[in-house]
Amino acid sequence: MGQLFRKEAMERRSRALFGEVILRGPLPAWVVVGLLFITIGLIGFVLFGINVGDQTVWSWLRD
């Protein structure tokens, strides 16, 4: 019994089902450390650098 589709058409279709493979490694350590320092810096600025009235946010939250 003959095949309904050509061999080439079936091979192309079977590869398309799996999609394209993209290899991507983890984030470099310097990126993670940099984001961590930026986050800690922003939190520190909000707590100790912004004044609410005549006191910092940190002392305002403690009261």
C-alpha positions as CSV (number, residue, x, y, z in Angstrom):
1,M,0.0,0.0,0.0
2,G,1.4,3.4,-1.0
3,Q,1.9,6.3,1.3
4,L,-0.5,9.2,1.2
5,F,2.2,11.9,1.6
6,R,5.8,12.2,0.3
7,K,8.6,11.2,2.6
8,E,10.0,14.8,2.5
9,A,6.7,16.3,3.6
10,M,6.4,14.0,6.5
11,E,10.0,14.7,7.7
12,R,9.4,18.5,7.5
13,R,6.1,18.2,9.5
14,S,7.7,16.0,12.2
15,R,10.5,18.5,12.8
16,A,8.0,21.4,13.0
17,L,6.1,19.6,15.8
18,F,9.1,20.0,18.1
19,G,9.8,23.6,17.4
20,E,13.1,25.5,17.3
21,V,15.6,24.7,20.0
22,I,17.1,27.7,21.8
23,L,19.9,27.1,24.2
24,R,20.2,29.7,26.9
25,G,22.4,29.5,30.1
26,P,21.7,30.8,33.5
27,L,22.2,34.5,34.3
28,P,25.8,35.4,35.1
29,A,26.7,35.8,38.8
30,W,27.6,39.5,38.3
31,V,24.1,40.3,37.0
32,V,22.5,38.7,40.0
33,V,24.8,40.4,42.4
34,G,24.3,43.7,40.7
35,L,20.5,43.4,40.9
36,L,20.8,42.5,44.5
37,F,22.9,45.6,45.3
38,I,20.5,47.8,43.4
39,T,17.5,46.4,45.3
40,I,19.2,46.8,48.7
41,G,20.3,50.3,47.8
42,L,16.8,51.3,46.8
43,I,15.3,49.9,50.0
44,G,18.0,51.7,52.0
45,F,17.3,55.0,50.2
46,V,13.5,54.7,50.9
47,L,14.0,53.8,54.6
48,F,16.8,56.2,55.4
49,G,16.9,58.8,52.7
50,I,13.4,60.0,52.3
51,N,12.1,62.3,55.0
52,V,8.5,62.3,56.3
53,G,8.1,65.6,58.0
54,D,11.3,66.0,60.1
55,Q,12.2,62.3,60.4
56,T,13.2,59.5,58.1
57,V,10.8,56.8,57.0
58,W,12.6,54.3,59.2
59,S,12.1,56.3,62.4
60,W,8.5,57.1,61.3
61,L,7.8,53.4,60.9
62,R,9.3,52.6,64.4
63,D,7.0,55.1,66.1
